[in-house]
Amino acid sequence: MLGEVLDALAPAAGGVYVDGTFGAGGYTRAILDEADCVVHAIDRDPEAHARAVAMARDYPGRLIPHHGRFGSIAEILNGAGIERIDGLVLDLGISSIQLATPARGFSFQSEGPLDMRMSASGASAKDVVNKASEAELADIIFTYGEERASRRIAKRIVAARAEKPIETTRELAKIVHDVLPMHGGMKTDTATRTFQALRIYVNDELGELERALSAAERLLAPEGRLVVVSFHSLEDWRVKNFFRTRSGRTPGGSRHLPVAAAEGAPSFTLSRNAGIAPSDAEVSRNPRARSARLRYGLRTAAPAMEDVHA
């Protein structure tokens, strides 16, 4: 959704922008080519950071790479002497490069170690699968994967690891398939939700998102733009409710994120209520984009709502 992101971000000459999920660098390059501006590129993945460092040679003084989590954007930018930005874009979830690299352990389509760490540090999916209790596994798979068979899957995981540690992506996928067999005509693999749940949990993706949204409210200058592309309901609900609340509207809440009524002057204005879906042509080129939703808002001059309520 590169074109839609650029339209929403509207980069301008002299502006300071942040690509909080550098990945392969597609958004960063497009922003820098669109306007004579500066982009601070953040990624916790050391391989993505290395790509950003290499790309910076093409844009001397205009592309500033940072190795870190986008949930720590305020600390990262403050450390670089940046107090205000004109735009922030977040493309959530896993990158195509991570997904296509078997050694990273994100996909069950290829055999690989059960890793799933975006930062290549900390506890891995293997650690969680082999050490968490049955109840903890069921809760993780249900909460972050919205998998109704979470208890049965957790029970089967615990039984399997009693025989030997679960170490690879295909070992875990087979365990899930034993509980939820694949049938002809299925468009989505039955292991998808379990893998999604473990990835989100291992990387604290929802916590990172909430911290980034809060930081964006404080960092964006008036008329600055926050652009977020999400890929599943757990992310999209948080983004949707953040914008509704900060624009002065009171959402009804959800099982994902109950929200209290907003008070004070709106800190964002919205140009449209509904999220922007990818075009048919985009989905044809990139089937992974079919579940994407883009939402964006413009920062007002009002204080951050969290500061008002503090």
C-alpha positions in Angstrom: 0.0 0.0 0.0 2.9 2.3 -0.8 0.8 4.8 -2.8 -1.9 5.0 -0.1 0.8 5.5 2.6 2.4 8.3 0.7 -0.9 10.0 0.2 -1.7 9.8 3.9 1.7 10.9 5.1 2.0 13.7 2.5 5.8 14.2 3.0 7.0 17.8 2.4 10.3 19.5 1.9 12.1 20.3 5.1 10.0 17.9 7.1 11.2 15.3 9.7 9.6 11.9 9.3 9.9 8.5 11.1 9.6 5.1 9.5 9.1 3.1 12.7 9.3 -0.3 10.8 12.0 0.0 8.3 12.0 -3.6 7.1 13.2 -3.6 3.5 13.1 0.2 3.3 10.4 0.6 0.7 8.5 3.3 2.6 11.7 5.2 3.6 13.0 5.3 0.1 9.6 6.5 -1.3 9.4 9.2 1.3 12.9 10.5 0.6 12.3 10.4 -3.1 9.0 12.2 -2.7 10.3 15.3 -0.8 13.6 16.9 0.3 13.1 15.8 3.9 14.8 13.7 6.6 13.7 10.2 7.6 14.7 8.6 10.9 14.4 4.8 10.2 13.8 2.5 13.2 14.0 -1.3 13.3 14.7 -3.7 16.0 15.8 -6.4 13.6 19.6 -6.2 13.2 19.4 -7.3 9.6 16.9 -4.6 8.8 19.0 -2.0 10.6 22.0 -3.1 8.5 19.9 -2.5 5.4 19.0 1.0 6.6 22.7 1.8 7.3 23.5 0.7 3.7 20.7 2.7 2.2 21.8 5.8 4.2 24.8 6.1 1.8 22.3 6.9 -1.0 20.8 9.8 1.1 23.6 11.4 3.0 22.3 13.5 5.9 18.7 12.6 5.1 18.4 9.0 6.2 19.2 8.5 9.9 19.1 4.7 10.9 18.3 3.7 14.5 18.5 0.2 15.9 15.7 -0.2 18.4 12.0 -0.9 19.0 9.4 1.5 17.6 7.7 1.4 21.0 10.8 3.3 22.3 10.5 6.0 19.6 10.4 8.9 22.1 13.6 7.7 23.8 15.3 7.0 20.4 14.5 10.4 18.9 15.2 12.4 22.1 18.6 10.7 22.2 19.1 12.1 18.7 18.0 15.6 19.7 14.6 15.4 18.0 11.7 16.7 19.9 9.1 17.2 17.1 8.3 15.3 14.0 6.0 15.9 11.0 5.0 12.3 10.4 5.3 8.7 11.6 4.4 5.6 9.6 4.1 2.1 11.1 3.7 -1.0 9.0 2.8 -3.6 11.7 3.5 -7.3 11.9 6.1 -9.4 10.2 8.1 -8.3 7.1 8.2 -10.3 3.9 11.9 -10.8 4.3 11.6 -12.2 7.8 8.8 -14.5 6.7 10.8 -15.8 3.7 13.9 -16.5 5.8 13.6 -20.1 7.3 16.3 -19.5 9.9 14.2 -16.8 11.6 11.5 -19.4 12.3 8.4 -17.2 11.5 6.9 -19.5 8.9 5.8 -23.2 8.9 6.1 -23.3 5.1 9.8 -24.1 5.4 11.7 -26.1 8.1 13.5 -23.8 10.5 14.3 -23.3 14.2 11.3 -22.3 16.3 12.6 -18.7 16.9 10.3 -15.8 15.9 12.4 -13.1 17.6 12.4 -9.9 15.6 15.3 -8.5 17.6 17.2 -11.8 17.6 17.5 -11.5 21.4 15.4 -12.5 24.4 13.2 -15.5 24.9 12.3 -17.4 21.6 9.1 -19.2 20.6 11.0 -22.4 21.4 11.5 -21.3 25.0 7.8 -20.4 25.3 6.5 -23.6 23.7 8.8 -25.8 25.8 8.6 -24.0 29.2 5.2 -22.3 29.5 2.5 -24.2 31.4 -0.5 -25.7 29.6 -2.7 -23.0 30.9 -0.3 -20.3 29.9 0.0 -21.7 26.4 -3.7 -21.9 26.0 -4.1 -18.3 27.1 -1.4 -17.1 24.7 -2.8 -19.0 21.7 -6.4 -17.8 22.5 -5.6 -14.2 23.3 -3.1 -13.4 20.5 -4.3 -15.9 17.9 -8.0 -15.8 18.6 -7.8 -19.6 18.2 -10.9 -21.4 19.6 -9.0 -24.7 19.8 -6.3 -23.2 22.0 -6.9 -25.6 24.9 -6.7 -28.7 22.8 -3.6 -27.3 21.0 -1.9 -26.5 24.3 -2.7 -30.0 25.7 -1.2 -31.6 22.6 2.0 -29.4 22.8 2.6 -30.4 26.4 2.1 -34.1 25.6 4.5 -33.8 22.6 7.3 -32.0 24.6 7.1 -34.6 27.3 8.5 -37.0 24.6 11.2 -34.5 23.3 11.6 -30.8 23.1 9.8 -29.1 20.2 12.5 -27.4 18.2 11.4 -26.6 14.7 8.6 -24.8 12.9 7.3 -27.9 11.1 7.3 -29.9 14.4 5.0 -27.3 15.9 2.9 -27.1 12.7 2.4 -30.9 12.8 1.2 -30.8 16.4 -1.4 -28.1 15.4 -2.4 -30.1 12.3 -3.0 -33.2 14.5 -5.6 -31.1 16.4 -6.9 -29.2 13.4 -6.4 -31.3 10.2 -6.1 -29.5 6.9 -8.8 -30.3 4.3 -9.0 -29.6 0.6 -10.1 -26.2 -0.3 -8.9 -24.5 2.9 -7.4 -21.1 2.1 -5.7 -20.6 5.4 -3.4 -23.1 7.1 -4.9 -24.2 10.5 -1.5 -23.5 12.1 -1.6 -19.8 11.2 -3.3 -18.6 14.3 -1.0 -20.5 16.7 2.1 -19.1 14.9 0.7 -15.6 14.9 0.0 -15.9 18.7 3.5 -17.0 19.5 5.1 -14.3 17.3 3.0 -11.5 18.9 3.7 -12.8 22.4 7.4 -13.3 21.9 7.9 -9.8 20.5 5.3 -8.0 22.7 3.9 -6.5 19.5 0.7 -5.1 21.0 2.6 -3.5 23.8 5.0 -2.0 21.3 2.1 -0.6 19.3 0.4 1.0 22.4 3.6 2.6 23.5 4.3 3.9 19.9 0.8 5.4 19.6 1.2 7.2 22.9 4.6 8.5 21.9 3.3 9.7 18.6 0.7 11.9 20.3 3.5 13.7 22.1 6.0 13.9 19.3 3.9 15.0 16.3 3.9 18.7 15.6 0.5 20.4 14.8 -0.6 19.1 11.3 1.8 16.2 11.7 0.5 12.8 10.5 0.3 9.4 12.0 -0.1 6.6 9.5 -0.6 3.0 10.6 -1.0 -0.2 8.5 -2.3 -3.2 10.4 -2.9 -6.7 9.4 -5.3 -8.3 11.9 -8.1 -7.3 14.3 -5.9 -7.2 17.4 -3.8 -4.4 15.9 -6.6 -2.7 14.0 -8.9 -2.4 17.1 -6.1 -0.6 19.0 -5.4 1.8 16.2 -9.0 2.4 15.5 -9.9 3.1 19.1 -6.8 5.3 19.6 -7.9 7.5 16.7 -11.5 7.6 17.8 -10.7 8.5 21.3 -8.1 11.1 20.4 -10.4 12.7 17.9 -13.1 13.2 20.5 -15.3 10.3 19.7 -16.2 7.7 22.2 -16.0 4.1 20.9 -18.2 1.4 22.3 -15.1 -0.5 23.3 -14.4 -4.1 22.4 -13.3 -7.4 23.9 -9.8 -6.4 22.6 -9.5 -3.0 24.1 -12.3 -1.4 26.3 -11.9 2.3 26.2 -13.1 5.1 28.5 -14.8 8.2 27.1 -12.4 10.9 25.9 -12.1 14.2 27.6 -10.4 17.4 26.6 -9.7 18.9 23.2 -9.2 16.4 20.4 -5.5 15.7 19.8 -6.2 14.3 16.3 -8.6 15.0 13.4 -9.6 12.2 11.0 -10.2 12.7 7.3 -12.3 9.6 7.2 -13.8 7.1 9.6 -13.2 3.8 7.9 -9.8 2.2 7.3 -8.4 2.2 3.8 -8.3 -1.3 2.3 -5.8 -2.4 -0.4 -6.9 -2.2 -4.0 -7.6 -5.4 -6.0 -4.4 -4.7 -8.0 -2.4 -4.6 -4.8 -3.9 -7.9 -3.5 -3.2 -9.5 -6.9 0.5 -8.4 -6.7 0.8 -9.2 -3.0 -1.7 -11.6 -1.5 -0.5 -10.9 2.0 -2.0 -7.4 1.7 -5.5 -8.7 1.5 -6.0 -8.2 5.3 -4.3 -4.8 5.5 -6.0 -1.7 6.8 -4.6 1.8 6.7 -5.7 4.4 9.2 -4.3 7.9 9.7 -4.9 11.1 11.5 -3.6 14.7 11.7 -2.3 16.1 14.9 -4.0 19.1 16.3 -2.4 21.8 18.5 -4.2 20.5 21.6 -2.1 18.9 24.4 -1.8 15.1 24.4 -4.9 13.7 26.1 -2.8 11.5 28.4 -1.0 14.6 29.6 -4.3 16.4 30.2 -5.5 13.4 32.3 -2.3 12.9 34.2 
